[in-house]
Amino acid sequence: MDRTRLPDHNGCRASLYVDPCRRREGKATVFQSHSLHAEGIRLLLESSDTPGPSLLCLHGVLRAGRDFAPLWGHLARRWQLHALDQRGHGGSEWTPGRYLIADFTADAIALVRDHLEGDVVILGHSLGALVAIGVAAALPGRIKGIVLEDPPSPTLLADVHSSSWNAIWTGMEAITRLRLRETSIILRHLSEMRVPAVGGPIRLGDLRDATSLRFSARCLRDLDPEVFEPLLANRWPEGYDISTLCSGVRCPALILRGDPALGGMLRRDEALAMAARMADGVVVDVPGAGHLIHWTSAETMARLVLGFLESL
């Protein structure tokens, strides 16, 4: 059985997540938090106590490792889960001036290479999906498969300013600059943000449910505001060539695509082009889901991910 080799750390803590299936057996899934170093910075990694091969979860920009909680009850039954807070997010170290996609990718490469043993599967959302591609290309002998949840398209990466996401990210940056410490106050600011929509600007609170927004508010509370700088300056992909990296992915890859009309970031033609460059890539559209597939269509995504994982 592949297990994780993690450093002892006086500040590690255990958190409890109750899987309904394990609850019936009188058990619960425990996640242990570990502070480790990769690329010279401190990162927070939460790992489940469940036996099985390693499944590394990489969240999207402005989120945190616990973003995948809606899927844990399904995945923890057969896999040991590892949820990383990427640099500048959650409980990981802030690194102002070093928030390119290539920087996040270097962290994940070092994490897999130096702290995880055996074959690893990566589940990445948005930024995490881009990082997963980079890790798979860099460590072909270690990565058994990757699940890419609605990665940003090459078109979006080349010109964020022309994207509908520009207004959302600009508004969120302004909120983080206030350095608010109360999640409820951040939530109110988020809810009142005006974002582009057909027929004119609309409140973000009218587009997303209160639970999703509250989780976003909690993530923004811990976020380094400097994370936005390269993203909004169209510098995010510097040193990261998505076409070349996709060509280096030799393991099976599942690309899950949200509907662009609902906020999905990946056009179908670009998704198919990414998959065609990979040795074994496949694209699956998720009807009725936007960018946050694992939140809005958790049951559907769990079915698709589990089917892919079992095929490995």
C-alpha positions as CSV (number, residue, x, y, z in Angstrom):
1,M,0.0,0.0,0.0
2,D,1.3,3.4,-0.9
3,R,1.5,5.7,2.1
4,T,2.6,9.3,2.5
5,R,6.0,10.2,4.0
6,L,5.3,13.4,5.9
7,P,7.6,15.3,8.2
8,D,6.8,15.5,12.0
9,H,5.7,19.0,12.8
10,N,4.8,20.4,16.2
11,G,2.0,22.5,14.7
12,C,0.2,19.6,12.9
13,R,-3.4,19.3,13.8
14,A,-6.1,16.7,13.1
15,S,-9.5,17.6,11.7
16,L,-12.5,15.3,11.5
17,Y,-14.6,14.7,8.4
18,V,-17.4,12.1,8.9
19,D,-18.0,9.9,5.8
20,P,-21.6,8.6,6.0
21,C,-20.4,5.1,5.0
22,R,-17.7,5.0,7.6
23,R,-20.1,6.5,10.2
24,R,-22.3,3.4,9.9
25,E,-19.2,1.3,10.6
26,G,-18.4,3.4,13.7
27,K,-15.5,5.2,11.9
28,A,-14.8,8.6,10.7
29,T,-12.3,10.0,8.2
30,V,-9.6,12.1,10.0
31,F,-7.5,14.6,8.1
32,Q,-4.2,15.4,9.5
33,S,-2.6,18.8,8.7
34,H,1.1,18.9,8.0
35,S,3.4,21.9,7.4
36,L,6.1,20.9,4.9
37,H,8.6,22.7,2.8
38,A,8.7,22.7,-1.0
39,E,10.7,25.0,-3.2
40,G,11.9,26.7,0.0
41,I,8.4,27.8,1.2
42,R,6.1,26.4,3.8
43,L,3.0,24.7,2.5
44,L,0.0,23.2,4.3
45,L,-1.1,19.7,3.3
46,E,-4.1,17.9,4.7
47,S,-4.1,14.1,4.3
48,S,-6.8,11.6,5.2
49,D,-6.2,8.5,7.3
50,T,-7.9,6.3,4.8
51,P,-5.8,3.5,3.2
52,G,-5.3,3.4,-0.6
53,P,-3.3,5.0,-3.3
54,S,-2.6,8.7,-3.2
55,L,-5.0,11.2,-4.8
56,L,-3.6,14.8,-4.7
57,C,-6.3,17.5,-4.8
58,L,-5.2,20.9,-6.2
59,H,-7.6,23.8,-5.8
60,G,-8.3,26.7,-8.1
61,V,-7.0,30.3,-7.7
62,L,-8.6,32.2,-4.7
63,R,-9.8,28.9,-3.1
64,A,-8.2,26.4,-0.7
65,G,-7.5,22.7,-0.3
66,R,-10.8,22.1,1.5
67,D,-12.7,23.2,-1.6
68,F,-13.0,19.6,-2.5
69,A,-15.0,18.6,0.6
70,P,-18.2,17.9,-1.4
71,L,-16.3,15.0,-3.1
72,W,-14.5,13.6,0.0
73,G,-17.3,11.2,1.0
74,H,-17.1,9.5,-2.3
75,L,-13.3,9.5,-2.8
76,A,-12.1,8.6,0.6
77,R,-13.5,5.1,0.5
78,R,-10.8,3.9,-1.9
79,W,-8.1,6.6,-1.9
80,Q,-5.9,8.4,0.5
81,L,-6.7,12.0,-0.1
82,H,-4.1,14.9,0.0
83,A,-5.5,18.4,-0.1
84,L,-2.9,21.1,-0.7
85,D,-3.3,24.8,0.1
86,Q,-1.3,26.4,-2.7
87,R,1.2,29.2,-1.9
88,G,-0.6,32.4,-0.9
89,H,-3.8,30.5,-0.1
90,G,-5.2,29.0,3.0
91,G,-2.6,28.1,5.6
92,S,0.4,28.2,3.2
93,E,3.1,30.8,3.1
94,W,2.7,34.1,1.2
95,T,5.3,34.7,-1.5
96,P,4.6,38.2,-2.9
97,G,5.8,38.6,-6.5
98,R,5.9,34.8,-7.1
99,Y,2.4,33.8,-8.1
100,L,2.8,32.7,-11.7
101,I,1.3,29.3,-12.8
102,A,4.9,28.1,-13.1
103,D,5.5,28.9,-9.4
104,F,2.5,26.9,-8.3
105,T,3.5,24.1,-10.6
106,A,7.0,24.0,-9.1
107,D,5.6,23.6,-5.6
108,A,3.4,20.6,-6.7
109,I,6.3,18.9,-8.5
110,A,8.4,19.2,-5.4
111,L,5.6,17.9,-3.2
112,V,5.1,14.8,-5.3
113,R,8.8,14.2,-5.8
114,D,9.9,14.7,-2.2
115,H,6.9,14.0,0.1
116,L,4.6,11.5,-1.6
117,E,5.5,7.9,-2.3
118,G,4.4,5.6,-5.1
119,D,2.1,6.4,-8.0
120,V,0.0,9.5,-7.6
121,V,-3.3,10.6,-9.3
122,I,-4.0,14.3,-9.4
123,L,-7.4,16.0,-9.3
124,G,-7.1,19.7,-10.2
125,H,-9.6,22.4,-10.5
126,S,-9.0,25.5,-12.6
127,L,-5.5,26.7,-11.6
128,G,-5.0,23.3,-10.0
129,A,-5.8,21.6,-13.4
130,L,-3.1,23.7,-15.1
131,V,-0.7,22.7,-12.3
132,A,-1.7,19.0,-12.7
133,I,-0.7,19.2,-16.4
134,G,2.7,20.6,-15.5
135,V,3.3,17.9,-12.9
136,A,2.3,15.1,-15.2
137,A,4.6,16.4,-17.9
138,A,7.5,16.8,-15.4
139,L,7.1,13.5,-13.6
140,P,5.8,11.0,-16.1
141,G,7.0,8.0,-14.1
142,R,5.1,9.1,-10.9
143,I,1.7,10.4,-12.1
144,K,-0.7,7.6,-12.9
145,G,-3.6,9.8,-14.1
146,I,-5.0,13.3,-13.9
147,V,-8.5,14.8,-13.7
148,L,-8.7,18.3,-15.0
149,E,-11.8,20.2,-13.9
150,D,-12.6,23.1,-16.2
151,P,-9.1,24.4,-16.7
152,P,-8.8,28.0,-18.0
153,S,-8.6,28.0,-21.8
154,P,-5.5,29.2,-23.6
155,T,-7.6,32.1,-24.9
156,L,-8.6,33.2,-21.4
157,L,-5.0,32.9,-20.2
158,A,-3.8,35.1,-23.1
159,D,-6.2,37.9,-22.4
160,V,-8.0,37.9,-19.0
161,H,-9.2,41.5,-19.6
162,S,-11.5,40.3,-22.3
163,S,-13.0,37.7,-20.1
164,S,-16.1,38.0,-18.0
165,W,-14.0,36.8,-15.1
166,N,-12.0,40.0,-15.1
167,A,-14.7,42.0,-13.3
168,I,-15.2,39.3,-10.7
169,W,-11.5,39.0,-10.0
170,T,-11.0,42.8,-9.9
171,G,-13.8,43.1,-7.4
172,M,-12.4,40.3,-5.3
173,E,-9.0,42.0,-5.3
174,A,-10.5,45.2,-4.0
175,I,-12.1,43.2,-1.1
176,T,-8.9,41.5,-0.1
177,R,-7.1,44.8,-0.1
178,L,-9.4,45.9,2.8
179,R,-7.8,43.1,4.9
180,L,-11.1,42.3,6.6
181,R,-11.0,39.5,9.2
182,E,-14.7,38.7,9.6
183,T,-16.0,36.2,7.1
184,S,-19.5,37.6,7.5
185,I,-18.4,41.1,6.5
186,I,-16.4,39.7,3.5
187,L,-19.5,37.8,2.5
188,R,-21.6,41.0,2.4
189,H,-19.1,42.7,0.2
190,L,-19.0,39.6,-2.1
191,S,-22.8,39.4,-2.3
192,E,-23.1,43.1,-3.4
193,M,-20.4,42.9,-6.1
194,R,-21.8,43.8,-9.5
195,V,-20.7,41.5,-12.3
196,P,-21.5,41.5,-16.1
197,A,-24.6,39.7,-17.2
198,V,-27.0,39.6,-20.1
199,G,-29.3,42.6,-19.6
200,G,-26.8,44.5,-17.4
201,P,-24.7,44.1,-14.3
202,I,-26.1,41.8,-11.5
203,R,-25.3,41.2,-7.9
204,L,-23.0,38.2,-7.4
205,G,-25.3,37.3,-4.5
206,D,-28.1,36.7,-7.1
207,L,-25.9,34.4,-9.2
208,R,-24.3,32.2,-6.5
209,D,-25.9,30.5,-3.4
210,A,-25.0,31.8,0.0
211,T,-23.0,28.7,1.0
212,S,-20.8,28.9,-2.0
213,L,-20.2,32.6,-1.4
214,R,-19.5,32.1,2.3
215,F,-16.8,29.6,1.4
216,S,-15.3,32.0,-1.1
217,A,-15.4,34.7,1.6
218,R,-13.5,32.4,4.0
219,C,-10.9,31.7,1.4
220,L,-10.4,35.4,0.6
221,R,-9.8,36.1,4.3
222,D,-6.6,34.0,4.2
223,L,-5.5,35.0,0.7
224,D,-2.5,37.1,-0.1
225,P,-3.8,40.0,-2.2
226,E,-0.7,39.9,-4.3
227,V,-2.0,36.6,-5.9
228,F,-4.2,38.8,-8.1
229,E,-1.3,40.9,-9.6
230,P,0.0,38.6,-12.4
231,L,-3.5,37.2,-13.0
232,L,-5.0,40.6,-13.7
233,A,-1.9,41.9,-15.5
234,N,-2.0,39.0,-18.1
235,R,1.3,37.7,-16.8
236,W,0.0,34.6,-15.1
237,P,1.2,32.1,-17.9
238,E,4.8,33.4,-18.1
239,G,7.0,30.4,-18.2
240,Y,4.1,28.1,-18.7
241,D,3.4,26.8,-22.2
242,I,0.2,24.8,-22.0
243,S,0.5,23.3,-25.5
244,T,4.0,22.0,-24.9
245,L,3.1,20.7,-21.5
246,C,-0.1,18.9,-22.8
247,S,2.1,17.2,-25.3
248,G,4.3,15.9,-22.5
249,V,1.3,14.2,-20.6
250,R,1.7,10.5,-21.1
251,C,-0.7,9.3,-18.4
252,P,-4.5,9.0,-18.9
253,A,-6.3,12.4,-18.6
254,L,-9.9,13.2,-18.0
255,I,-10.9,16.8,-18.9
256,L,-14.3,17.8,-17.4
257,R,-15.7,20.9,-19.1
258,G,-18.3,23.3,-17.6
259,D,-20.8,25.2,-19.8
260,P,-19.2,28.6,-20.8
261,A,-22.7,30.1,-20.7
262,L,-22.8,29.3,-17.0
263,G,-19.2,30.5,-16.2
264,G,-17.2,27.6,-17.6
265,M,-13.7,28.6,-18.7
266,L,-12.9,26.1,-21.4
267,R,-14.4,26.2,-25.0
268,R,-15.1,22.7,-26.4
269,D,-12.7,23.2,-29.4
270,E,-9.9,24.1,-27.0
271,A,-10.6,21.2,-24.7
272,L,-10.5,18.8,-27.7
273,A,-7.2,20.3,-28.8
274,M,-5.7,19.9,-25.3
275,A,-6.8,16.2,-25.2
276,A,-5.5,15.6,-28.7
277,R,-2.0,16.6,-27.6
278,M,-2.0,14.2,-24.7
279,A,-1.2,10.5,-25.1
280,D,-4.6,9.4,-23.6
281,G,-6.9,12.4,-23.1
282,V,-10.7,12.4,-23.2
283,V,-13.2,15.3,-22.8
284,V,-16.5,15.1,-21.0
285,D,-19.0,17.9,-20.9
286,V,-21.0,18.3,-17.7
287,P,-24.4,19.8,-18.6
288,G,-25.9,22.4,-16.3
289,A,-22.6,23.1,-14.6
290,G,-20.4,26.1,-14.8
291,H,-16.8,26.5,-13.5
292,L,-17.4,25.0,-10.0
293,I,-18.5,21.6,-11.2
294,H,-17.6,19.9,-7.9
295,W,-19.9,22.3,-6.0
296,T,-22.9,22.6,-8.3
297,S,-22.9,19.1,-9.7
298,A,-21.0,17.1,-7.0
299,E,-22.9,13.8,-7.6
300,T,-22.3,13.9,-11.3
301,M,-18.6,14.8,-10.9
302,A,-18.1,12.1,-8.3
303,R,-19.5,9.5,-10.7
304,L,-17.3,10.6,-13.5
305,V,-14.2,10.8,-11.4
306,L,-14.7,7.5,-9.7
307,G,-15.3,5.8,-13.1
308,F,-12.0,7.3,-14.3
309,L,-10.1,6.3,-11.2
310,E,-11.4,2.7,-11.4
311,S,-10.2,2.5,-15.0
312,L,-6.7,3.1,-13.9
